[in-house]
Amino acid sequence: MVHNEYVKPSGEEHAAEAIAELLKAHDHEVFWFKRSSAKISSSAAGSVKAFFAGIHNPFAAKALAKTLDDFRPDIVQVQNLYPLLSASIFRPIKQRGIPVVMRCPNYRLFCPNGLHLTKGKVCEKCLGFGKEFRCVLNNCERNLFKSTGYALRNAFARMTNQILGSVNAFIVQTEFQKRKFAERGIPADRIGIVPGFAPVNQIPKHDGLGDLVSFAGRVSPEKGIDEFLDAARIMPNVQFAVAGGDNGMSDIRDKCPSNVEWLGFLRADELNDLYIRSRVIVVPSRWFEGFPNVATQAMAHARPIVAARIGAMTSIVDHNKTGLLFATRNVADLADKIQFLWNRPKLCHQMGRAGREKALREYSPEKFYDSLMAVYEKAINLRRH
């Protein structure tokens, strides 16, 4: 498992760790090759190192080569490459003829910031004229040095074909993502769909309903936190809760309505308690989410979801069955959907049960494992040919 950790733990990393534990539970031996962005995040020297290492890092490639020779894996799964690994790590894998899969929870293969989002709006300009350098022109990271670094590392990987020419199979999480990847030039037969999962059988059924409307995840604009807080402002008699790190938006608490409870980053057991205390879970994202963990957790806890009608969420949430979809960034529509469910506890029970049944059927660890093994087999077969 190859991964560059982020400065702060994310849902992507929790998912990667859960995958490793699931593999171990099925008697696979798993070895991590990691680097952490936290070590370089607080200094100018670290920023410069990240700028160049993200484009090409021969030291990471050399270190991985030694690890491969020591561990001798049957397959390599790659998650995040940037900024301390870079696409250069594929060379030693390819030289040794080891099959490689790349799990893609976002769109970083095509969009330098991975979100297809600029200034709070969906943007796919990096797919057209100018490609990655649209990230510089738009200053997508709101930091020209950082935006330039992001653009250069993506452009270098694309022009040298280091990723597409080395990865045998790509893992996406929904049919929506697969369609997007195929539109961008990756052969459909090299893309496998492996949705997220939740240990549904380990989560007991809850007969009661909570008294919170909850948001769980990274507190940032692309996650729709502003819409969530504005909806709370419209519904002063309903208690809202936010669980997650503020991601540099610490001042947002000063501007939120009094009916919002801030819980900060929660451990797994604390998150389970939040789901139990909740009546409705809200996923108000502005961007093409991969497969947010909060969705499977909400379903496993038999809680209805109110989600933005965008990207993968339209296939995760079955409108009028496991939850409701609202028009993206439309606060009035979001508040209406939350109020509709809040006033109908029986419907919340019904949708929650339907969500749990879907999670048991489609998002169980067993289903995930079988799908993952199918992609591994695909990668092995493609490597042989």
C-alpha positions in Angstrom: 0.0 0.0 0.0 1.6 3.2 -1.2 0.3 6.5 0.2 1.3 10.1 0.9 -0.6 11.1 4.1 -2.2 14.5 4.2 -1.5 17.2 6.8 -4.6 16.2 8.7 -6.4 12.8 8.7 -9.2 12.6 6.1 -12.0 10.3 5.1 -9.8 9.1 2.3 -7.2 7.9 4.8 -9.7 6.3 7.1 -10.9 4.4 4.1 -7.4 3.3 3.1 -6.7 2.1 6.6 -10.0 0.2 6.7 -9.1 -1.5 3.4 -5.7 -2.6 4.9 -7.4 -4.0 8.0 -10.0 -5.8 5.9 -7.2 -7.4 3.8 -5.4 -8.5 6.9 -8.7 -10.1 8.2 -8.7 -12.2 5.0 -5.1 -13.4 5.7 -3.3 -11.1 3.3 0.0 -9.6 4.4 -0.1 -5.8 4.0 2.9 -3.5 4.1 2.7 0.3 4.0 5.1 2.6 2.2 4.2 6.1 3.5 5.3 9.6 3.5 3.5 12.4 5.5 2.8 16.0 4.4 2.5 17.0 8.1 6.3 17.0 8.3 6.7 19.8 5.7 3.5 21.8 6.2 4.7 24.5 8.5 7.8 25.9 6.8 8.8 27.7 3.6 11.5 25.1 3.1 8.9 22.4 3.3 6.8 24.2 0.6 9.8 24.3 -1.7 10.5 20.7 -1.1 6.9 19.8 -1.8 6.9 21.9 -5.0 9.8 19.9 -6.6 9.2 16.5 -5.0 5.7 16.5 -6.4 7.0 16.7 -9.9 9.8 14.1 -9.6 11.2 12.5 -6.5 14.0 10.0 -7.3 14.7 9.5 -3.6 11.2 8.1 -3.0 11.5 5.9 -6.0 14.8 4.5 -4.7 13.4 3.9 -1.2 10.3 2.1 -2.7 12.6 0.0 -4.9 14.3 -1.3 -1.7 11.0 -1.9 0.0 9.7 -3.9 -3.0 12.8 -6.1 -3.0 12.5 -6.7 0.8 8.8 -7.3 0.9 8.3 -8.9 -2.6 4.6 -8.1 -2.9 2.2 -9.8 -5.3 0.5 -6.5 -6.0 0.9 -2.8 -5.2 -2.0 -0.6 -4.4 -1.4 3.2 -4.8 -3.5 5.9 -3.1 -2.2 9.5 -3.0 1.1 10.4 -4.6 1.5 14.0 -3.7 3.6 15.9 -2.8 6.3 13.7 -1.4 6.1 10.6 -3.6 5.3 11.7 -7.2 4.6 9.6 -10.2 8.3 8.6 -10.2 7.4 5.7 -7.8 5.8 3.8 -10.6 9.2 3.2 -12.3 10.6 0.6 -9.8 7.2 -1.1 -9.7 7.1 -1.5 -13.4 10.7 -2.6 -13.6 9.9 -5.5 -11.3 6.8 -6.5 -13.3 4.5 -6.2 -10.3 0.8 -5.6 -11.0 -0.3 -2.2 -9.8 -3.8 -0.8 -9.0 -4.5 2.8 -8.2 -7.5 3.7 -6.0 -9.0 7.1 -7.1 -11.3 8.6 -4.5 -11.1 12.0 -6.2 -10.2 13.4 -9.7 -6.6 14.3 -9.2 -5.5 12.3 -12.3 -7.1 15.0 -14.4 -7.6 18.0 -12.1 -4.6 19.3 -10.1 -6.6 20.0 -7.0 -8.6 16.8 -7.4 -12.0 18.4 -6.9 -13.0 19.9 -10.2 -14.0 22.9 -8.2 -12.9 26.6 -8.5 -14.2 29.4 -6.3 -17.0 27.1 -5.0 -18.3 26.1 -8.4 -17.8 22.9 -10.4 -15.1 23.5 -13.0 -13.7 21.1 -15.7 -11.6 23.7 -17.6 -8.5 21.6 -16.9 -9.8 19.1 -19.4 -9.8 21.5 -22.3 -7.4 24.1 -23.8 -4.5 24.7 -21.5 -5.3 21.7 -19.4 -3.5 21.7 -16.0 -2.3 25.3 -16.4 -5.9 26.5 -16.0 -5.2 25.8 -12.3 -2.5 28.5 -12.4 -4.7 30.9 -14.4 -7.6 30.5 -12.0 -5.3 30.2 -9.0 -7.4 27.3 -7.8 -5.5 26.9 -4.6 -5.7 30.6 -3.8 -1.9 30.6 -3.6 -0.1 31.0 -6.9 3.0 29.1 -5.8 0.9 26.2 -4.7 -1.4 26.3 -7.8 1.7 26.3 -10.0 3.2 23.3 -8.2 -0.1 21.4 -8.5 -0.3 22.1 -12.2 3.3 21.2 -12.9 3.2 17.8 -11.2 0.0 16.8 -13.0 1.3 18.0 -16.3 4.6 16.2 -15.9 2.9 12.9 -15.0 0.5 13.3 -17.9 3.2 14.2 -20.5 5.5 11.4 -19.4 2.7 8.9 -19.2 4.1 7.7 -15.9 0.7 6.9 -14.4 -1.5 5.8 -17.3 1.4 3.8 -18.7 2.1 2.0 -15.4 -1.2 1.4 -13.6 -2.9 -1.9 -14.7 -6.3 -1.2 -13.1 -7.9 1.9 -11.6 -10.4 1.7 -8.7 -13.3 4.1 -8.6 -16.3 4.0 -6.3 -19.3 4.6 -8.4 -20.6 4.3 -12.0 -20.6 8.1 -12.2 -16.8 8.1 -11.5 -16.2 5.3 -14.0 -18.0 7.2 -16.7 -16.0 10.4 -16.0 -12.7 8.5 -16.1 -13.6 6.8 -19.3 -14.6 10.1 -20.9 -11.1 11.4 -19.9 -9.3 8.6 -21.9 -8.9 5.6 -19.5 -10.1 2.4 -21.2 -13.3 1.2 -19.4 -11.8 -2.4 -19.1 -9.1 -1.0 -16.9 -11.6 0.6 -14.5 -13.2 -1.3 -11.6 -16.0 -0.1 -9.4 -15.4 -0.8 -5.7 -17.8 1.3 -3.5 -17.2 2.3 0.0 -18.2 0.0 2.9 -19.3 0.0 6.5 -19.3 -2.8 9.0 -23.1 -2.9 9.0 -23.4 -6.2 10.9 -21.4 -4.7 13.8 -23.7 -1.7 14.1 -26.9 -2.6 16.1 -30.3 -1.5 14.9 -31.6 1.6 16.6 -35.3 1.8 17.3 -35.5 5.4 18.3 -34.7 8.6 16.4 -32.4 11.3 17.5 -33.0 15.0 17.8 -30.1 16.3 15.7 -29.6 17.2 12.1 -25.9 16.4 11.5 -23.0 17.1 9.3 -19.9 14.9 9.6 -16.8 15.5 7.5 -14.2 18.0 6.6 -15.4 21.5 7.4 -14.6 23.2 4.1 -16.5 25.1 1.3 -16.5 22.2 -1.2 -18.3 20.0 1.5 -21.2 22.5 1.6 -20.7 23.6 5.2 -22.0 27.1 4.3 -25.2 25.7 3.0 -25.6 23.5 6.0 -25.2 26.5 8.4 -27.6 28.7 6.3 -30.2 25.9 6.5 -29.8 25.9 10.3 -30.3 29.6 10.3 -33.7 29.1 8.5 -34.7 26.4 11.1 -33.9 28.0 14.5 -36.1 25.5 16.4 -34.1 22.5 15.2 -30.7 21.5 16.7 -27.9 21.0 14.2 -24.5 19.5 14.8 -21.1 19.6 13.0 -18.5 16.9 13.5 -15.1 17.4 11.8 -11.9 19.5 11.8 -12.4 23.1 10.7 -9.7 22.8 8.0 -8.5 26.4 8.4 -12.1 27.8 8.7 -12.0 28.4 12.4 -13.7 31.8 12.1 -16.8 30.1 10.6 -18.0 29.3 14.2 -18.2 33.0 15.0 -20.8 33.5 12.2 -23.0 30.5 12.7 -26.4 30.5 14.3 -26.9 29.5 18.0 -28.7 26.3 17.2 -25.5 24.7 15.8 -23.4 22.5 18.1 -19.7 22.2 17.2 -18.2 18.8 18.1 -14.8 19.0 16.4 -13.0 15.9 15.2 -14.6 12.7 16.6 -13.2 9.2 17.1 -15.0 6.2 15.6 -17.0 5.5 18.8 -17.9 9.2 19.2 -19.1 9.3 15.6 -21.3 6.2 16.2 -22.9 8.1 19.1 -23.5 11.1 16.9 -25.4 8.9 14.3 -27.5 7.5 17.1 -28.3 11.0 18.3 -29.2 12.2 14.8 -32.6 12.1 13.0 -31.2 13.2 9.6 -27.7 13.2 8.1 -26.9 15.9 5.6 -24.3 15.6 2.8 -24.5 19.1 1.1 -21.3 18.8 -1.1 -20.7 21.2 -4.0 -18.3 18.9 -5.8 -18.2 15.4 -7.4 -17.8 13.4 -4.2 -16.1 10.1 -4.7 -17.9 8.1 -2.0 -18.1 9.9 1.4 -17.8 7.6 4.4 -20.6 9.5 6.1 -23.1 8.1 3.6 -22.4 4.4 4.3 -22.2 5.1 8.0 -25.6 6.9 8.0 -27.2 4.0 6.1 -25.6 1.5 8.5 -27.2 3.4 11.4 -30.5 3.5 9.6 -30.6 7.2 9.2 -32.1 9.0 6.2 -29.7 11.2 4.2 -30.4 14.6 2.6 -27.7 15.1 -0.1 -26.9 17.5 -2.9 -28.0 16.2 -6.3 -24.5 16.1 -7.8 -22.1 13.5 -8.9 -21.9 10.1 -7.1 -24.5 11.1 -4.5 -27.3 10.5 -7.0 -26.4 6.8 -7.1 -25.7 6.4 -3.4 -28.9 8.1 -2.2 -32.1 6.7 -3.7 -34.4 9.8 -3.8 -37.6 9.2 -1.8 -36.4 5.8 -0.7 -33.2 6.1 1.4 -33.3 9.9 1.6 -33.9 13.0 -0.3 -31.8 14.9 -2.9 -31.8 18.7 -3.1 -30.6 21.2 -5.7 -26.9 21.8 -5.2 -26.1 25.0 -3.3 -29.8 25.8 -3.0 -30.2 26.6 0.7 -34.0 27.0 0.5 -34.4 23.6 -1.1 -32.0 22.0 1.5 -34.0 23.5 4.4 -37.3 22.4 2.8 -36.0 18.8 2.5 -34.7 18.7 6.1 -37.9 20.2 7.5 -40.0 17.7 5.4 -38.2 14.7 7.0 -38.0 16.3 10.5 -41.8 16.6 10.6 -42.2 13.0 9.5 -40.5 10.6 12.0 -42.3 7.6 10.5 -40.8 8.4 7.1 -37.4 8.8 8.7 -37.7 5.3 10.1 -38.8 3.9 6.8 -36.0 5.6 4.8 -33.5 4.6 7.5 -34.5 0.9 7.2 -34.3 1.1 3.4 -30.8 2.6 3.7 -29.6 -0.1 6.1 -30.9 -2.8 3.8 -29.1 -1.2 0.9 -25.9 -1.0 3.0 -26.2 -4.7 3.9 -26.8 -5.6 0.3 -24.3 -3.3 -1.5 -21.8 -1.8 1.0 -20.9 -4.6 3.3 -17.2 -5.5 4.0 -17.8 -8.9 2.3 -19.2 -7.3 -0.9 -16.3 -4.8 -0.9 -13.7 -7.5 -0.5 -15.1 -9.5 -3.4 -15.1 -6.4 -5.6 -11.6 -5.5 -4.6 -10.3 -9.0 -5.4 -12.0 -8.8 -8.8 -10.0 -5.6 -9.6 -6.8 -7.2 -8.3 -7.4 -10.2 -10.6 -8.0 -7.8 -13.4 -4.7 -6.0 -12.8 -2.8 -9.3 -12.6 -4.3 -10.5 -15.9 -3.7 -7.2 -17.7 -0.1 -7.3 -16.4 0.4 -10.7 -17.9 -0.7 -9.5 -21.3 
